[in-house]
Amino acid sequence: DQESILAFEQLQWRRASAKDDAIRARFGISPATYYVRLSRLLESPDAMAYDPLLVQRLQRRVEQHERWRTGAAT
C-alpha cells in the first residue's frame, strides 16, 4: 500500500540494518524489493499528493545515490 510505504519512510533510522529488518517484518518482502517499489512510487502523482515534501526529499536521496553509484561529480 502506497500510504504505508510513505508513512514508513517518514520514520528515522539510526542503522540501515534496523530498517532492513523492519522492512522484512512490516511488509514481508526483501529490502531490495521494497526499494524497487519505493522508486516506482516516487514517480506517482498520488505519492506527490500524499506528501510532496517527503517525496521530493526521497527523490533527491535517490538522485544523490545514483550520482554516487555512477561516480558522477556532485
N, C-alpha and C positions, 0 to 999 in steps of 0.2 A: 504494500500500500504506500502510495506516494507520501502522504502526510506523515506516516510513521517513520519513513526514512528521513524526511526533512527534520522532524522533531528529534530524531536520534542524532542528527548532525549538529544540532544546537548544543548538545552536551559537550563538556570539556573533558579531555583525556590526558592524563599525565604520561601514559605509556601506550605505545601502539599495540603492544601485546594484550593489554587490558581491553582495548577497543575491539581487537580481533576476536577475543573470547566473547565479548558482549554481542558482537555481530552473529557469531555462531549460535549463542544461546537465544537471542531475541528473534532472529529471522530464520534460523535453521539452514543457513547457507554459508558457503565459504566467504572469507573476506574478498577474494578475487571476484566472485560472482556479485557480491554486494557493490563493489566499486564499479563494475560494469553497469549495473542497474542505476547507480547514482549518477554516473556520467550521462546516461540516456535521459534520466530525469531532469538533469540540469539544462537540457535543451528544450524542455517542455514549457509552454506558456502557462500551464497550470501551476508548475513549480514557482515560476516568477510571480504569479498572482498570490500564491500562498505566503511567500516571504521573500520579497525582492532583495533585501539586504543580505540575507543568508545565501541566496542563490548566487548573487554577484560575488560574495566572498569566496564561496566554493569554486566558482568558475575561475577566479584569479588564482586560487591554490592549484587547480588543475593545470592552468596555463604555466605557472611557475614550475611545476613538476615536469611538464613536457619540455620546457626550455632547459632545465637541469639535465633531464634524461638524454636529450639530444646534443647536449654540450653547447647550446646556443648562448651567446652572451646576454646578460640581463641589462 
